[in-house]
Amino acid sequence: MNLLTELFLAWRYIKPQRNAVSIITCISLMGVLLGVAVLIVVVGVMTGVTAKMEEGLLSTVSHIQVKDRYPYVRNIDSVTHKITENGGTPVPLIVRECIIQTKDFIEYKSIIGIGEDSLNGHFKLKENMAEGSTFSLDKNEIIISSALAEELNLAVKDKLVIHSPSKLSKMIETNKEGSVSFNSNRVILPEEFIVSGIYEFNIQSFDKHHVFVNIDDAADLYDEIPWGEANVIYTWTDDAMNIEALQFALIKEFPGLNITSWKQLHGQILNILSMQKSLMLFILVFIVLVAAFSIPITLTTTVIQKRVEIGLMKALGAGSGTIMRIFTIQGFIVGMVGTLLGISAGLIILHYRNQLENFVSGIAGRDLWNPNFYYFKDIPAKIEQFDIISIAVIAIILCTIGSIIPAWRAAKLEAASSLRS
């Protein structure tokens, strides 16, 4: 019996008819469909979270950070020249902690003092200004995030004051006995700033904690940093994944500086997310495995109902191998069709994921996706071709393997006993 005949018979047994076999076949298809769809959705979201996290880190964090054990980076010109010489782009900054006070709130945040020539550099502040905001960092102007504006109830042209923790610490004195007293002869007043603009990177972990001011204003806040100096040099390269050569060159040239890469600072987060994705894929494969176990049940029912036909084919000369291939092909077809439908369903769910989340949240009466916890406003998703192919291959192989046992049982049937039944 040739392959086309075997395919025809396998398809004939699958083709929906008004009997129990077709219903069971549809249930098997539905099981594979749901299993594959769940895999596609989970892997897509996990990949999207990892990619979005990496994108967010690289858009708000430099590839390499250069710091000194002193309050500011000494020989800053030599350091920036070496970075440029090795293909990097240095951006001297003042990055410190500060206390922001408004009429109703006091919050501890990070302040970034940035120069005029770097305002719209790798941070891309101008491109990420909220609608209706202007882009300006003149004297005593500050740019805050939309998340912080909402938290502190601020708008453009509102005023706030910033306290320098290092200056405030000078108002407290400690004697030899360890007692703490207030130095009434030294009173430090905060600096007043006007909100000139509101940015929105949509990276909650960054937006909620960082504000931007002019680097000269930042120097005024911290006496230990002289004008024209910086306490950190953010460095960007053309390829964020290959920064080891530049980092090694800087470490060799300036052994007294603290030179760290974004991979050292944040790589562990991405590794955890990558491991979590692999673990979820491993666990969810068992869903497909459970769905694949419905195929042997379907084929066993088919073998029982087609017992006479199997006996007739054997009486006409069909070998055991032919019978086994017919039912194995049937399992393969069920697996392949269920996988294709599952991939399609998974991609559709991913496309409308945020609408579905809003719909389910409305029914449940609470948010299923909390941006404050997950760092993103919307559910991210990214589908890679390798993931789809891997899921499809795994699902089809499991379904095909699941069909071998009932196919083997069908092949072992004797023609005479099958016809007598």
C-alpha positions, 0 to 999 in steps of 0.5 A, a space after each residue: 500500500 502506497 503512502 497516498 493510500 495510507 494518508 487517505 485512510 488516515 484522513 478518512 478516520 479523522 474527517 468529522 462524521 456524525 459519530 462518537 469518533 469525530 467528537 473525540 477527535 475534536 476534543 483531542 484537537 481542542 486539547 492540543 490547541 489549548 495547550 499550544 495556545 497557552 505555551 505561545 501566550 506565556 512564552 510570548 509575554 515572558 520574552 516581551 518582559 525580558 526584551 522590554 526590561 532590556 530596552 528600558 535598561 539600555 534607554 535609561 542606564 549607560 553601558 558603562 559607568 565610571 566613578 571615583 572613590 572621591 566625591 567627584 571624578 578626578 582627571 575627568 578630561 583624561 577619562 573622557 578622552 580615553 573613552 572617546 579614543 576607544 569608540 565610546 561616548 562619555 557624558 559627565 553627570 552629577 547623580 545624587 540622592 535628594 529630598 523633594 518637598 512640595 506643599 503636601 509631600 516630601 519624597 526621597 528621589 534621585 537627581 540627575 544633573 546633565 549638561 546642555 550639550 547632553 540634554 537630548 543625547 542617549 537619554 532622549 529626553 526631548 523625544 519622551 516629553 509628555 504631551 503639552 510639555 516644553 523641553 527646557 533646563 535653564 537655571 532652577 528648572 527641573 524636569 520630572 516624570 509623569 509618574 512623579 507628577 501624579 504622585 506629588 500632584 504637580 504640573 508644569 510651572 508648579 514650584 518645588 524645593 529640593 534639599 541636599 542630604 549632604 548639606 543637611 548633614 552639616 547641620 547636625 554635630 556629633 561630639 566625642 561621647 556620641 551625642 547628637 546636637 543641632 548646629 544652630 549657627 548653620 542653617 541650610 536653605 533648600 533650592 527652589 525649582 520650577 517644573 519646566 517639563 514632564 517626561 515619560 519613558 514608560 519605565 516605572 522603575 526609572 520614572 518614579 525615582 529620577 528627576 533632571 536638572 541642569 548640571 550647574 544647579 546640581 553642583 550648587 546643591 552639593 558643595 563637595 562637587 566643584 563647578 565643572 566636575 561630575 561624580 559619574 561619567 555615563 558611557 555609551 557604545 555602538 553595541 551594548 552587548 560587546 563592551 568588555 574591550 572598552 571596560 578593560 581598556 579603562 580599567 587598565 588605564 585608570 586602576 583607581 576608578 570604579 568602572 562597572 558595566 550595565 551587565 554587572 549592575 543589572 545583568 542578574 535581572 535579565 538572567 533571572 527573567 531568562 531562566 524564568 522563561 525557560 522554567 515556564 516553558 519546561 513546566 508548560 510543556 507538560 500541558 501539551 503532554 497531557 493534551 497529547 495523551 488524549 490522542 491515544 484515547 481517540 486512536 484506541 476508540 478508532 481502532 476498536 470501531 474500525 476493527 473489522 476494516 482493519 481485518 479486511 485490509 489485512 485479509 487483502 494483503 495490507 501488512 502490519 507496518 501499513 496499519 501502524 503507519 495509518 494510525 500514526 499518520 492520524 495522530 500526526 495529523 491531529 497533532 499538526 492541525 491542533 498545533 497550527 490552530 493553537 499557534 493561531 489562537 495564541 498569536 490572536 490572544 497576544 495581539 489583543 492581550 491588553 484589551 483582554 486584560 482590561 475586559 477580565 479586570 472589569 469583570 473581576 473588579 481589580 487590575 490583573 496587571 499592576 504597572 507599579 509591580 511589573 514596571 510597565 504600563 501595558 503587558 509586553 509581548 514578543 514572539 520569536 520565530 525560534 520559540 514558535 518552531 520549538 513549540 510546534 516541533 515539541 507538540 507534534 512530536 509528543 502527539 505523534 509519539 502518543 499515537 504509536 501505542 494504539 497504532 501498534 495495537 491495531 497492527 497486532 490485530 489478526 485478520 481472522 479474529 477481527 473479521 469474526 468480531 
